Amino acid sequence: MSEQFSRWDPVDQLQSEEDMAMYLDACLEEDPGDGSVVRAALNDIARAQGMTQLAKATGITREGLYKALSPTGNPEFSTILKVIKALKIKLHASAGGEPLATA
């Protein structure tokens, strides 16, 4: 008998606004610096809330959102801010430890 596996989708785990915020926070911590993990997290959260609803809230077309948040997307920072605001997620800054070295 062979094992059967189903594809895991983080969207299935994003049930509440708190889940979504914690997921994005973890992805912000783990992003390698190119935005790929954050972009993927925003795509997952957008799909969990409904891309059509998000398109209406941001004023960006569904197709535009899918493209911007896709693995090959390169959204402008203003697009990211619109998406975050529409998802009702707040970003906060805090000191991260050691300051950058100066020359």
N, C-alpha and C positions, 0 to 999 in steps of 0.2 A: 504494500500500500504506500503510495507516495503522499508526501505532505503537500498541503495546499496553503499558499500564502496569499494574503490580500495586501494591496498597496496601502501603506500608511499615509494618511493625509493629515497634517497638523490642523487643518480646518475643522476636523471632527472634534478636536480638543478645545477649540476656542468658543466656549459657551457663554462667557460673561465678559463684560467690559474689563473686569479685573484680570481675567485670563489673557485677554488681548494685550493689556498694558504690560503685564509681567512677561509675556512672550516677546514683545518688542524690546523691553528693557534687556532681557537676556541676549537678544540678537544684537543690540547695540554694543554690549560688552564683548561679544564674540566676533564681531565683524573684523575682517582682516585689514580694513582701511580703505577698501575700494567700494564700499557700499553694497556689495552683492548680498550679504546676509540680511541687511536692513531692508533692501529692496524686496527680497524674497519674503521676509516677514510681513511687510506691508501688503504684498500680493495675497498672502494667506489670510490676513485679517480682513482685507477688502472682500475676498471671496466669501469669508464667513459672514460678513454683514450684508453682502449683496452688491455686486458690481453696478447694477442699474441704479440702486439707491445712492451709491457713492458718486456715480457720474452726475446725478442731479444735484447733489450737495456741493460738488466741487466745480461744476460748470465745465468739466472735461468729458469728452465723449467716452462711452464704454470702451470703444476700440482704442482710444488714446490712452486710457488707463491700463488696459491689457498690455499695450505696447510698452508704456513707460515702466510698468512693474514686472515685465518679463525678464528672464535671465539675460537677454541681450539688450534690454532697455537701458537708457542712460537719461533718467529724468532730471530736469532742472530742479534746483533746490526749492524754487517756488512751488513746483508741482508736489514735491514731498511735503512741504508745509501745508498746502491745501488739503492733501490727503489726510495728514495727521489731524488737522483741525476738524475735517468732516467726520473722521472716525471718533472724535471726542476724546482724543488722547493728548495729554499734556507732556511736553518734554521739559526736563529740569536739568540745570547744570550744577555740578559740584566739583570741588577740587579733586583732582585725580591722583595726588601724591607728589612725587618729585617734579620740580619744575624742569623745563627744558634746559639743557646745558648751553651756556653762552660762550662765544668765542673769545 
